[in-house]
Amino acid sequence: MPPLFSFRLDGTIVPMIFINRERVNGKLTGRRHIAVWIDGVGRFGIDDDEQLREMNFPKHVLEYRNETEWEKCDQAECRTIRNEGWLRVTPDELVTALVSAGVIKWE
């Protein structure tokens, strides 16, 4: 069984994340679109901030945590882990992590 993951965007828990392949005229372009669902806000897309001149200031802070691994962690060790196991990633890094964990399949 694949591991369970949790997601946060700008510190807010995200109950759903959508990863779709871009198609133009019915053909895959190789790009992907990532959107999140936040209760009370709805669904909206996030990008990888490629067009930003200032790479030090991304538009959104996207994080994930492998809940399966986090639950296995010793309580004493968990208290010493910075950010409570949350890892900051770009949308592309998130997809890579989910593919490598076997949560999604991507060709």
Backbone hydrogen bonds in HBPLUS format (Angstrom, degrees):
<---DONOR---> <-ACCEPTOR-->    atom                        ^
c    i                          cat <-CA-CA->   ^        H-A-AA   ^      H-
h    n   atom  resd res      DA  || num        DHA   H-A  angle D-A-AA Bond
n    s   type  num  typ     dist DA aas  dist angle  dist       angle   num
A0067-GLU N   A0004-LEU O   2.76 MM  63  5.37 128.8  2.02 137.1 150.9     1
A0006-SER N   A0065-ARG O   2.94 MM  59  5.29 152.7  2.02 147.7 156.6     2
A0065-ARG N   A0006-SER O   2.97 MM  59  5.29 146.6  2.09 144.2 147.3     3
A0014-VAL N   A0007-PHE O   2.85 MM   7  5.31 168.8  1.86 139.7 139.1     4
A0008-ARG N   A0063-GLU O   2.94 MM  55  5.10 157.9  1.99 139.2 139.7     5
A0063-GLU N   A0008-ARG O   2.90 MM  55  5.10 161.1  1.93 152.9 153.0     6
A0009-LEU N   A0012-THR O   2.91 MM   3  5.27 155.0  1.97 144.0 148.2     7
A0012-THR N   A0009-LEU O   3.04 MM   3  5.27 167.1  2.06 114.0 117.4     8
A0010-ASP N   A0061-VAL O   2.74 MM  51  4.84 165.5  1.76 144.8 149.3     9
A0037-TRP N   A0016-MET O   2.99 MM  21  5.19 151.9  2.07 149.4 144.8    10
A0018-PHE N   A0035-ALA O   2.73 MM  17  5.01 173.5  1.73 152.2 153.6    11
A0035-ALA N   A0018-PHE O   2.87 MM  17  5.01 159.3  1.91 143.7 150.3    12
A0020-ASN N   A0033-HIS O   2.91 MM  13  5.24 170.9  1.91 157.9 160.5    13
A0033-HIS N   A0020-ASN O   2.77 MM  13  5.24 162.9  1.79 155.4 161.5    14
A0022-GLU N   A0031-ARG O   2.97 MM   9  5.50 172.4  1.97 145.4 142.9    15
A0029-THR N   A0022-GLU O   3.10 MM   7  5.86 159.3  2.14 149.6 150.3    16
A0024-VAL N   A0027-LYS O   2.92 MM   3  5.37 158.4  1.97 150.0 150.5    17
A0027-LYS N   A0024-VAL O   3.06 MM   3  5.37 166.9  2.08 113.8 117.6    18
A0046-ILE N   A0034-ILE O   2.81 MM  12  5.78 169.0  1.82 161.8 160.0    19
A0036-VAL N   A0044-PHE O   3.01 MM   8  5.77 161.1  2.05 152.6 151.0    20
A0044-PHE N   A0036-VAL O   3.06 MM   8  5.77 152.5  2.14 156.1 164.6    21
A0038-ILE N   A0042-GLY O   3.07 MM   4  5.32 164.4  2.09 134.1 136.3    22
A0041-VAL N   A0038-ILE O   2.92 MM   3  5.38 158.0  1.97 132.3 138.2    23
A0042-GLY N   A0038-ILE O   2.78 MM   4  5.32 173.9  1.79 158.4 159.5    24
A0052-LEU N   A0049-ASP O   3.35 MM   3  5.63 166.8  2.36 109.8 113.6    25
A0057-PHE N   A0054-GLU O   3.29 MM   3  5.87 170.0  2.30 116.1 119.2    26
A0089-VAL N   A0062-LEU O   2.91 MM  27  5.76 166.8  1.93 155.2 158.7    27
A0064-TYR N   A0087-LEU O   3.01 MM  23  5.43 148.1  2.11 139.0 147.1    28
A0087-LEU N   A0064-TYR O   2.87 MM  23  5.43 166.1  1.89 154.3 158.2    29
A0070-TRP N   A0066-ASN O   2.96 MM   4  6.15 155.6  2.02 148.7 156.7    30
A0071-GLU N   A0067-GLU O   2.96 MM   4  6.03 153.9  2.03 145.5 150.0    31
A0072-LYS N   A0069-GLU O   3.14 MM   3  5.18 130.1  2.40  96.6 109.7    32
A0073-CYS N   A0070-TRP O   3.20 MM   3  5.23 146.1  2.33  98.7 108.5    33
A0077-GLU N   A0074-ASP O   2.99 MM   3  5.15 115.5  2.42 101.2 117.3    34
A0078-CYS N   A0074-ASP O   2.78 MM   4  6.04 155.0  1.84 158.2 166.9    35
A0079-ARG N   A0075-GLN O   3.23 MM   4  6.45 148.8  2.33 145.2 151.0    36
A0080-THR N   A0077-GLU O   3.01 MM   3  5.34 141.2  2.17 105.7 116.8    37
A0081-ILE N   A0078-CYS O   3.28 MM   3  5.29 147.9  2.39  99.2 108.1    38
A0086-TRP N   A0083-ASN O   2.97 MM   3  5.45 170.7  1.98 124.4 127.1    39
A0094-LEU N   A0090-THR O   2.95 MM   4  6.23 151.0  2.04 154.2 162.7    40
A0095-VAL N   A0091-PRO O   3.11 MM   4  6.42 160.6  2.14 150.4 154.0    41
A0096-THR N   A0092-ASP O   3.05 MM   4  6.29 160.8  2.08 146.7 152.1    42
A0097-ALA N   A0093-GLU O   2.93 MM   4  6.15 155.9  1.99 146.4 152.6    43
A0098-LEU N   A0094-LEU O   2.95 MM   4  6.21 157.8  2.00 153.1 158.9    44
A0099-VAL N   A0095-VAL O   2.90 MM   4  6.09 156.0  1.95 152.7 159.3    45
A0100-SER N   A0096-THR O   2.95 MM   4  6.10 166.3  1.97 150.1 154.0    46
A0101-ALA N   A0097-ALA O   3.04 MM   4  6.15 138.3  2.22 137.9 148.6    47
A0103-VAL N   A0098-LEU O   2.94 MM   5  5.25 143.2  2.08 165.4 163.7    48
A0102-GLY N   A0099-VAL O   3.01 MM   3  5.12 151.3  2.10 103.2 112.4    49
